[in-house]
Amino acid sequence: MTATRSRWPVIAAFALVSAATQVLWLNFAGVTTVAAGHYAVSETAIGWLAQVFPLLYIVLSIPAGLILDRWFRAGLGTGAVLTALGAIIRLGGDGYGWLLAGQLVVAVAQPLVLNAITGISGRYLPEQDRPTGIAVGTASTFAGMVIAFVLSAILPRGDQLQLLLILSAAFAVVAAVILLVALRNEGEHRGSIVRGALRTTWNDRFIRKLCLLVVFPFGVFVALTTFSQALLEPSGVSGGVASTILLLNVVAGVIGCAVIPILVVRHRVEVRLLTTALVLTAVGCLVLAVIPGTVSGFVALAAIGFLLLPSLPIVLELVERRTGEAEGTAAGLIWLAGNAGGLLVAILTGLLVHHPFTAFITLAAVALIAVPGAWSLRPAVAAMRPPVPVDT
């Protein structure tokens, strides 16, 4: 019976570290101006404390995936330790240099953690529980974003920044210790080393199509998260209200990630959900273009978060099902493509930030471009499904 045992405590420990990486990434998202004044630097400099994460992810995603495929527990444990270490480094002094040094360490750790979402489910859960494990792991990343937004909301002043850093570091250290303890025991379901994992994975046309596909939803989400406040401001939406809208967007995404992927895999409607999410995201962006405002912002962005963010665990579950032991490398390719898409679409949206109508229309178009690609996945996804048992 042990061959089918689920090790949910390991998944929970991983979720804590995954959330911690996001907390540290977005610590200053809600207090950018205050932090710039406190540390006597520009707001752009504070922005770089977050921007180093996607930049380093693009560089390190594939190496991290290869490490996880070959030395999974050591690689993930290193990611957890570096996350905690980076958080501690930020406490070294009350200066910008310490912050940047700590952020760089955490940014190096992040691919080792996030690329392991599929791998930890594959090693510590039997096949029937893996979609749930991937959904939990993915939802934890968005939950970390929520924690970061809440912390900055309750500790908004310059004299509270040190407490903000201390609380974040405590969370990261505790999470790392819990995960290291949980990883003492090896997973029961996988363990073989894949030779030539990158070449094998990239030669899979299905994986290449998924990599291209995720560029678009990732890009739209990152652009909306980055520029919604600026794009809605001309319509009378204040910064405080915009922050609340974005918080609701991510909370809705957490709820969606915890519920939708499990139901989708159970009913075998993965492609239908991906297509629907892209179409309704485009509709939401069109609504914001035509009737921007507080009410439309709350409704559209909550709906987009609830439907679009669960696309990530669904894609990662398809990757895990397709690649098996090489899922670390495959997940690395997915995260690399997503982060690249986020940077590209965010840059494009930034160029249009003073033209909200055009910016929202552009984001709607970006979402719609991906619809044919998502729909074309149907034959490959259907071929990966196990046969339906027949009652006799």
N, C-alpha and C positions, 0 to 999 in steps of 0.2 A: 504493500500500500504506500510505502514511502516514495515510490516513483512518481506519484501524482500529488504529493503534498505541496501546498502553497506556502511560501515563506513571506507572509504579508508584513511582519515587522521589518524585514530588510527593505521592502518597498517603501514603507513609512519613513524609515531612516533616510533613504535616498531622497524622498520628497522634501525633507527638512533641508538638506544641503542644496537641493535644486532651488528651493525658495530663497535660501540665503544668498545665492549668487545674484538673484534678481533684486533683492533688497539692497545689496551693496552697489549694484549697477545703477539703481535709480534713487539712491539716497538723496540726491540734490535736485531731482527733477521738480519738486514742488517748492524749493527754497533757493532757486538759482540766484535771484537778485540779492537776497539776504546773504547768501554764501559769498557772492562776489564782493560785497561790501566788507564782510567780516575778514576775508583773507586778502583784501586789497588787490584783487585781480579783476579782469573783465568778465562779463557774463559768458563770453565765448570761451574763456579759459575754464570756467566751471562746466560748460557744455562738453568740453573735451574729457572730463572725468567720466562721462557716459559714452562718448563717441569712440573711445579707445576699445570698447568691448566689441562692437561689430567689426571694426577694422582688424583687430587681432583674431577674431573668430574666422574671418575669411582666410587669413594666413595659416592658422593653426588647426582648422577643422579636420582636414584630411589626416595630418600626422596624429592628432588625438584619436581619430577613429581607428587608425592602424594600431596604435598602442592598446586601445581597448580590446580589439579583436585578438591580440596576441597575449596581453597581460591584463585581463579585465580588472581583477580586484586590486592589483597594484596601481593601475592607471586611475581607477575611480578613487581609490584611497588617497593618491597623490593630489588629485583634484580637490578633494575635501580638505586636505591639510593646507594646500596653497590658498584656498578660499579663506580659511580661518587666519592664516598668516597674513594675508593681504589686509584683512580687517584690523588685525592688531597693529600692523605697520602704520595705518592711518592714525593711530593714537600716539605715534612717536613724538609729535610736536604739533603746536597750533599754527601750522603753516601749510601753504598750498603744495609745497614739494612733498611733504609726507603723504598728503592725500593722493597725489598723482602716482607716487611710488606704490602705494597700497592698491590703487585701482589697477595698475598695470599687472600686479601679481594676481589679483582676482580675475582679470581679463584673460590671463594665460590659463588659469584653472578652469574657466567656464566651459570650454569645449570638452574637457575631460569629464565634466559632470553632465552636461546636457546631451552629449552624444551617447551617453550610457542609458538613456531612457528605455530604448528597446532592448539593450543587452541585459539589463538587470531583470526585466520582465521575462526575457527568454531563459535566463539561468535560474531564477528563483520561483517561477510560476509554471504550472503545467499549461499546455496549449489553450485550454478552454478559458483560463483566467488571464491570459496575456493582454487581450484588448482592454480589460479593466485596469491592469497594471500600467499600461502605457497611458491610458486616460488619466489615471491618478498622477503619474509622473509629470505629464504635460500640464495638468491643472495646477500642480504645485508651482510651476514657473510663473503662471499668471497670479497665483495667490501671493507669491513673493512680491510681485508688482503692487498688489493691493496693500500689502504690509508697508511697503516703501511710501506709498501715497499717504497712508494713514499716519505713519510716523512724522512725515513732514507737515501734516496738517495739525497734529497736536503739539509739535515742537517747531514752530515757525520762526522763532527769533534767533538772532545771531548769538546771543548768550546761551542758547539751548543746543547749538550745533554739536558741542562736545558730548552732551548727553545722548544726542542722536547717534553719534559714532560709537559710543560705549554700548548702547543697547543693540545696535546692529552687530558689533563685534561679539558680544555675548551670545547672540543668536547663532552666529556663524561657528563659534568655537563649540558650543553645546551640540549643534547639528553634526559637526565633523566628528566629535568624540562618539556620538551615538552610532554614526555610520561605520566608523572604524571597528567598533565592537561588533556590529551586525555582520560585517564582512569577514569576520574571523572564520566563519564556516563557508565552504565553497558551495556554489549553486549545484543543484542536483540534476539539472536538465541539459546542460551544455558544458563544453570544455575543450573541444578540439580546436587546434590552431589552423586557421585558413591561410594557405600560401597564396601569394599573388592576389590578395583580397581586393586591392584597388583596381587592378586590371580586370579581374573577374566581375566586379560590381559595375564598373563603368561600361563594360561590354554588353551589359544587360540593357536592351532598348527600353524596357519598361521603367527601369530606374532612371535612365536619362530623361524620359518623358516626365516622370515625377519631379525631377530636379528643375526642369523648365517650368512646370506647372506652378510650383510653390513660389517662384519669383513674384508672381502677380498678387496673390492674397497677402503674402508677407509684406510686399511693397505697399499695398493699400493700407494695411493695419499700421505699419510704422509711420507712414505719412500722416494718417489721421491722428495717431497718438502725438506726433510731433507738432503738427500745425493746426489742429482743430481750434485751439483757442484764438490764434491769430486770424484764422479764416472766418470765425463766427463773430469776432469782435465788432466788425462794421455793422452787424445786425443787432447790436445792443446787448450781446452776451458778455457779461463781465468775466474777469479772470477767475474769480471764485466759483462762479456758476460753471464755467468751462472745466475747471478742475473736477467739480462734482460730476459733470457729464462723463469725463474720461474715467473717473473712478467707477461709475456705474457701468461703463463700457467693459472694463476689465472684470468687474464682479460678474457681470452677465456671462463673460467668456469663461470664467472659472466654473460657473454653474453648468454652462453648456458643455465644457470639457469633461465634467464629472458624470454627465448623463447621456449626452447624444452619442458619443462613439460606441458605448456599450450597446445601445439600442440599434444603432446602425449596423454593427457587425452581426448582431443577433438576427436581424431581419435581412441581412445581405443587400443593403441598399447604399453601399459606400459611394458609388459613382453618382447616384441620384442626389445624395446629400451634398457632395462636393459641388455639383452643378447648381443645385438650388441655392447654396450659400453664396456662390459667385454672382448669380443673377440678382438675388435680393440685396447683396452688398452694392451692386450697381444701382439698384432702385433707391437704396438709402442715400447714396451719394447724389443721385438726381434730385431727391427731395431736398437735400441740404443746399443744392445749387439753386433750386427754384423758390423754395420758401425757407430760407435760413432763419433760425431763431432758437429761443430756449426750448420750446416744446418739441420742435422738429429735431433739435440736437439730441435731447434726451431719448426720444423714441427711436430715431434712426441709428444712433451710435450704440444704444443698448441692443437693438436687433442685430446690428452688424457684429457686435461682440459675441452675442449668444450663438450665432450661426457660423461666423467666419473662423473664430479661434478654434473650435472643435475640428476644423479641417486638418490641423497639424497632427493631433493624435491619430486621426484616421489615416493620414498619409504614412505616419511612422509605423502604424500597425501593418499596413500593406507592405512596407519595407521589411519589417521583421518576418512576415509570412513568406516573402519572396526570397530573402537572402539567407535566412538561417544564421549560421555562425559568423557570417561577415556583416552582421547588422550594424556594427560599430562604424565601419567604413561607409556603409550606405547611409546611415543616419548623419554622418559627417558631411557627406555630399549634399544631403537635403538641407541641413543647417547652413552650409556654405552658400548654397543657392538662395536660400531665404534671406540671409543677411545681406547678400549682394543685392537682391531685389529691394530690400528695405532701404539700403543706401541710395540706389539709383532712383527709385520712385520718390523718396524723401527729397533728394536734390532737385528733381523736376518740380515737385510741389513747392519747394522753397522758392524757386524762380517765379512761381505764380502766386506767391503769398498775398500780394496786393491786388489780386484779381480772383476773389473767392469763387465767383460763378465758373470761370474757366478752370480753376483748380479742381473743384468738385466734379465738373463734367469730365475732366481728364482722368480722375480717379475712377469714375464710373466706367470709362472706356477701358482702363487697365483691367478692371475686374471682368468685363465682358470678353476681352481678348482671350482669357483663359478658358472660357466655357467650352469651345470645341475640343480643346485639348483634354479637359476633364471628361467629357462625354466619350472621347475616343478610347478611354481606359477600360470600357465595359468588357470587351472580350478577354483581356488579360486578367482582369479581376475575377471574372466568372471562372476562368480556368484554374485559379488558385483556390477556389472554394472546395472544401471536402464534400464528398457525395452526401446527399441527404439520406439518412437511414430510412428504410422502408419497413413499415410494420407488417409482420407476417402473422 
